[in-house]
Amino acid sequence: MSVILVDARSDSLTVSWPAAAAAAAEQENVKYRLEYKSGDDSTTTEAENDGFTLLSDKLSQPQARKRNLTPGTEYFFRVQAVVDGDDNDTWITHSEPFSCLTADQESQSLEAPKVSHPGLNQNLHISWNSSSSAADATSKYELQMRENQGGTEWKTIAPSLSGREVKKKNLTSTLGYQFRVRLSEKDAASAPFFFSPPSEAVVARGLSAGIQRFFGSLGNNGTLLRNGQKEPVPLADALGGKEFVLLYASAHWCPPCRQFTPMLANWYKSASNRTLGGGRAAEIVFLSCDHDEDGFRGYFQSSHPWMAVDYEDDAREQLLAAIRVQGIPRLVVLSGKTGRILVDNAAVGQPLDINQWRALEQQQQGKKA
């Protein structure tokens, strides 16, 4: 266990350390005492007690930033857990000093990456600008990631990217992830570039508990059909990461449905339903009201470029009952975060407007608070 460096700027250092052990963390009053000193590894050892200055003894999180430091200077940090007012005799420190950047080094580092939700299950979209004066059209970039957990080290996930955006999948941590980027060295003789500040910690969206509950009639291993795909799609892959889930009750024998469905399909495929990462902010699930499976299959395959509950699945009838379908077409908008209904029927007199749905979601959350 050691203190790790999260970020270095010309006048500040951000450090992190492993959280207190589970047994101690369960107690209410766990704080951390963080101390620092300037120096080098020839004058400072883990056992040395002299020369450290208290930064804080009331830290509640295993991360802190020390500002007002001297550019280009080396520093040591050490941290101690304080449980219910009692000091832990063990100090956590690091063997090599952490150095602030010089002003020139900082000026050549890139801006912090921007992280967004691409509308895919447990995915994040990371992008950055070529803001450094050292960047040109041939530049490549090294991208690093760390889980937002005390003491977790940075790791390189792409050493030499030619583009300035990437998607990262299978991000399951509920604590979130940070990313940082720098220019790759052009050759072995090149001076190393320095990393950008880290991004904000972002939690990748998966299948929310609210959507799981709403689709609970599909069972623990529920699947949906995807138009143009033979194999059923697990519910998490179909709806995980979506900002909104739309339930569309419709049938091929219904003239208003046949009129509305092409308009809905155009919107579904438009830029209005796209995230920064290129995925879809909203997914549509077709709940067929056709009289037989053949009618469902023909209508689904010809007109519905989205998901559907299998006609023979009992969950289809249960979902139709859950949204109390009495007439069609019916388009119910659910929050992908909570599974709550935001719009009862967006197929009648309602704009297909994601920004409006976001505002409704915020109002709903405000009323709950």
C-alpha positions in Angstrom: 0.0 0.0 0.0 1.2 3.5 -0.8 0.2 7.0 -1.6 -0.2 7.5 -5.4 0.0 10.6 -7.5 -3.3 11.4 -9.3 -2.3 14.6 -10.9 0.7 17.1 -11.0 0.4 20.7 -11.9 2.9 23.5 -11.6 1.5 24.7 -8.3 -0.4 21.6 -6.9 -0.3 17.9 -6.4 -3.3 15.6 -6.1 -2.7 12.3 -4.2 -4.7 9.3 -3.2 -4.3 6.4 -0.9 -6.1 3.1 0.0 -9.2 3.6 2.0 -9.3 2.3 5.6 -9.8 -1.4 6.1 -13.4 -2.6 5.9 -13.6 -3.2 9.6 -12.6 0.3 10.3 -14.6 1.9 7.5 -17.8 0.5 9.0 -17.3 2.8 12.0 -18.9 6.2 11.6 -15.9 8.5 12.3 -13.2 7.5 9.9 -10.9 10.5 9.0 -7.5 10.7 7.5 -4.5 12.8 8.6 -2.4 13.9 5.6 1.0 15.5 6.0 3.5 16.6 3.4 7.1 17.9 3.1 9.4 19.0 0.3 12.6 17.0 -0.2 14.1 14.2 -2.2 14.4 10.4 -1.6 18.0 10.8 -0.2 16.7 12.8 2.8 13.3 11.2 3.4 12.4 7.7 4.3 9.1 6.0 5.2 10.1 5.8 8.9 11.2 9.4 9.2 8.9 11.6 11.3 10.6 15.0 11.1 9.9 17.8 8.7 6.3 16.9 7.8 3.6 19.6 7.9 0.0 18.8 8.6 -2.2 19.4 5.6 -5.5 18.2 7.3 -6.6 15.7 9.9 -10.3 15.8 9.0 -10.3 14.3 5.5 -13.2 12.0 4.9 -12.2 10.8 1.4 -8.9 9.0 0.5 -7.9 11.7 -1.9 -6.7 15.3 -1.5 -5.1 18.2 -3.5 -2.3 20.4 -2.1 -2.2 23.8 -3.7 0.3 26.7 -3.5 3.3 24.5 -4.1 6.5 25.5 -5.9 6.9 24.7 -9.6 9.4 22.0 -10.3 9.8 21.0 -6.7 9.6 17.5 -5.2 7.4 16.6 -2.3 6.6 13.6 -0.1 3.2 12.8 1.5 2.1 10.4 4.2 -1.3 9.6 5.5 -2.7 8.0 8.6 -6.3 6.7 9.4 -8.0 8.2 12.4 -10.8 6.0 13.6 -13.2 7.4 16.2 -10.6 9.9 17.2 -7.9 7.3 17.8 -4.7 7.4 15.6 -3.6 4.4 13.7 0.1 3.9 14.3 0.7 3.0 10.6 1.6 5.6 8.1 1.1 5.1 4.4 3.6 7.0 2.2 5.6 6.5 -1.0 9.3 5.8 -1.8 9.8 8.2 -4.7 9.0 11.9 -4.5 6.2 13.5 -6.4 7.3 16.5 -8.5 5.3 19.6 -9.5 5.5 20.4 -13.2 7.4 23.5 -14.3 5.4 26.2 -15.9 6.8 25.3 -19.3 5.9 21.6 -18.8 2.3 22.5 -17.8 1.9 24.8 -20.8 2.6 21.8 -23.2 0.2 19.4 -21.5 -3.2 18.8 -23.0 -6.6 19.9 -21.5 -8.5 17.3 -19.4 -10.4 14.8 -21.6 -14.2 15.1 -21.8 -16.1 12.0 -20.8 -19.7 11.3 -21.8 -22.3 8.5 -22.0 -22.5 7.0 -25.5 -25.9 5.3 -24.9 -24.3 1.9 -24.7 -24.3 -0.6 -21.8 -21.4 0.1 -19.4 -19.5 2.2 -21.9 -18.0 5.7 -21.8 -16.9 8.0 -24.6 -13.6 9.9 -24.1 -12.5 12.8 -26.3 -9.9 15.5 -26.1 -8.5 18.5 -28.0 -5.0 18.8 -29.5 -4.5 22.0 -27.4 -0.8 21.6 -26.9 1.6 23.7 -29.0 3.6 20.5 -29.6 0.7 18.7 -31.3 0.4 18.5 -35.1 -1.4 16.5 -37.7 0.8 13.4 -37.2 0.6 13.4 -33.4 -0.4 10.3 -31.5 -1.8 10.1 -28.0 -1.4 7.9 -24.9 -4.6 7.4 -22.9 -4.7 6.3 -19.3 -7.5 5.3 -17.0 -8.0 4.7 -13.3 -10.9 3.6 -11.2 -12.0 6.3 -8.8 -11.0 4.3 -5.8 -8.5 5.3 -3.1 -4.9 4.3 -4.0 -5.8 2.9 -7.5 -2.9 3.5 -10.0 -3.2 4.8 -13.5 -2.9 2.3 -16.3 -2.3 2.8 -20.0 -5.3 1.6 -22.1 -4.0 2.9 -25.4 -0.3 3.8 -25.9 -0.5 5.4 -29.4 -3.9 6.6 -30.7 -4.0 8.5 -33.9 -7.5 9.9 -33.3 -8.8 12.1 -30.4 -11.8 10.0 -29.3 -12.4 6.5 -28.1 -15.0 4.3 -26.5 -14.2 2.2 -23.4 -16.5 -0.7 -22.6 -17.1 -3.1 -19.7 -16.8 -0.4 -17.1 -18.6 -1.8 -14.1 -17.4 0.2 -11.2 -20.0 2.1 -9.2 -17.2 4.5 -8.1 -16.6 5.7 -11.7 -13.5 6.2 -13.8 -11.0 9.0 -14.6 -9.0 9.5 -17.8 -6.0 11.5 -18.7 -4.1 11.9 -22.0 -0.7 13.0 -23.3 1.2 13.2 -26.6 3.1 10.1 -27.4 6.9 10.3 -27.7 7.8 10.4 -31.4 11.0 8.5 -30.9 13.3 7.1 -28.1 15.3 10.3 -28.1 12.3 12.6 -27.5 11.7 14.3 -24.2 8.6 12.8 -22.4 5.4 14.8 -22.6 3.3 15.3 -19.5 -0.2 14.1 -18.9 -3.2 16.3 -18.9 -5.2 16.9 -15.8 -7.6 14.0 -15.1 -11.2 14.1 -16.2 -14.0 14.2 -13.7 -14.9 10.8 -12.4 -17.8 9.3 -14.4 -19.8 6.2 -13.7 -20.7 4.3 -16.8 -24.5 3.6 -17.1 -25.7 0.0 -17.1 -29.2 -1.4 -16.8 -30.8 0.6 -14.0 -32.7 -1.1 -11.2 -35.8 0.8 -12.2 -35.7 -0.5 -15.8 -35.0 -4.0 -14.5 -38.1 -3.9 -12.3 -40.2 -2.6 -15.1 -39.2 -5.4 -17.4 -39.2 -8.0 -14.5 -41.8 -10.0 -16.3 -39.1 -11.0 -18.8 -37.4 -13.0 -16.0 -33.8 -12.9 -14.8 -32.3 -13.8 -18.2 -34.8 -11.7 -20.2 -34.1 -10.9 -23.8 -35.5 -8.7 -26.6 -35.6 -9.1 -30.3 -33.6 -6.8 -32.5 -34.7 -6.1 -36.0 -32.3 -7.7 -38.5 -30.6 -9.9 -35.9 -31.3 -13.6 -35.5 -30.2 -14.1 -31.9 -32.2 -12.4 -29.0 -30.4 -9.6 -27.2 -29.9 -9.7 -23.4 -31.9 -7.0 -21.7 -28.8 -5.3 -20.3 -27.2 -5.0 -23.8 -30.4 -3.8 -25.3 -31.4 -1.1 -22.8 -28.3 -0.6 -20.5 -26.8 2.9 -20.8 -29.9 4.4 -22.4 -31.1 7.7 -21.1 -34.7 6.9 -22.1 -36.7 3.8 -22.9 -39.8 4.1 -25.1 -42.5 1.5 -25.1 -44.4 1.5 -28.4 -47.7 -0.2 -28.5 -48.8 -0.6 -32.1 -50.2 -3.0 -34.7 -50.1 -3.4 -38.5 -53.9 -3.3 -38.9 -54.1 0.1 -37.2 -54.1 3.0 -39.8 -52.9 5.7 -37.3 -50.1 3.4 -36.3 -49.0 2.9 -39.9 -49.0 6.7 -40.3 -47.0 7.3 -37.1 -44.5 4.5 -37.3 -42.5 5.9 -40.2 -42.2 9.3 -38.5 -41.0 7.6 -35.3 -38.5 5.6 -37.3 -37.1 8.7 -38.9 -36.7 10.3 -35.5 -35.1 7.2 -34.0 -32.4 7.2 -36.7 -31.9 11.0 -36.7 -29.2 13.0 -35.0 -31.7 14.1 -32.4 -31.4 10.6 -30.9 -27.6 10.5 -31.0 -25.2 10.9 -28.1 -21.7 12.5 -28.4 -20.3 9.0 -28.6 -22.5 8.0 -31.6 -24.9 5.7 -29.7 -28.6 6.3 -29.1 -29.9 8.3 -26.2 -33.3 6.5 -26.4 -34.2 2.9 -27.3 -37.6 1.9 -28.4 -39.3 -1.4 -27.5 -42.2 -2.6 -29.7 -45.1 -4.1 -27.8 -47.2 -5.7 -30.6 -51.0 -5.5 -30.5 -51.3 -7.6 -33.7 -53.8 -10.4 -33.8 -51.3 -13.1 -34.5 -47.5 -13.8 -34.7 -47.4 -13.6 -38.5 -48.8 -10.1 -38.4 -46.3 -9.1 -35.7 -43.3 -10.6 -37.6 -44.2 -8.9 -40.9 -44.9 -5.5 -39.3 -41.8 -5.6 -37.1 -39.4 -6.6 -39.8 -40.7 -4.1 -42.4 -41.2 -1.0 -40.2 -39.5 -1.2 -36.8 -35.7 -0.6 -36.7 -35.6 -1.1 -32.9 -36.2 -3.8 -30.3 -39.3 -5.8 -29.6 -40.7 -8.2 -26.9 -41.3 -11.6 -28.6 -45.0 -12.0 -29.5 -45.2 -15.3 -27.8 -43.6 -14.0 -24.6 -46.1 -13.6 -21.7 -44.2 -10.4 -20.8 -45.7 -8.6 -23.8 -49.2 -8.8 -22.4 -48.0 -7.9 -18.9 -46.1 -4.8 -20.2 -49.2 -3.8 -22.2 -51.2 -4.1 -19.0 -48.6 -2.2 -17.0 -48.9 0.9 -19.2 -52.7 0.4 -19.4 -53.0 0.4 -23.2 -56.6 1.2 -24.3 -55.9 2.7 -27.7 -53.0 2.7 -30.2 -50.6 4.0 -31.2 -49.2 4.5 -27.7 -45.7 5.7 -27.0 -44.7 5.7 -23.3 -41.4 7.4 -22.3 -39.6 5.9 -19.4 -36.6 7.3 -17.6 -33.6 5.0 -18.2 -32.3 5.9 -14.7 -35.4 5.3 -12.6 -37.9 3.3 -14.8 -40.6 5.9 -14.0 -43.0 7.1 -16.7 -42.2 10.6 -17.9 -44.7 10.9 -20.8 -47.8 8.8 -20.9 -48.3 9.0 -24.7 -45.8 10.8 -26.9 -47.6 9.5 -30.0 -50.4 12.0 -29.6 -49.9 15.7 -29.6 -46.4 15.4 -28.0 -43.1 16.4 -29.6 -40.3 13.8 -29.8 -38.0 16.0 -27.8 -35.2 14.5 -25.6 -34.5 17.9 -24.0 -38.1 18.2 -22.9 -37.9 14.7 -21.4 -34.7 15.7 -19.6 -36.6 18.6 -18.1 -39.5 16.4 -17.1 -37.1 14.0 -15.4 -35.5 16.8 -13.4 -38.9 18.0 -12.3 -39.8 14.5 -11.3 -36.6 14.2 -9.3 -37.2 17.6 -7.7 -40.7 16.5 -6.5 -39.2 13.3 -5.0 -36.6 15.3 -3.1 
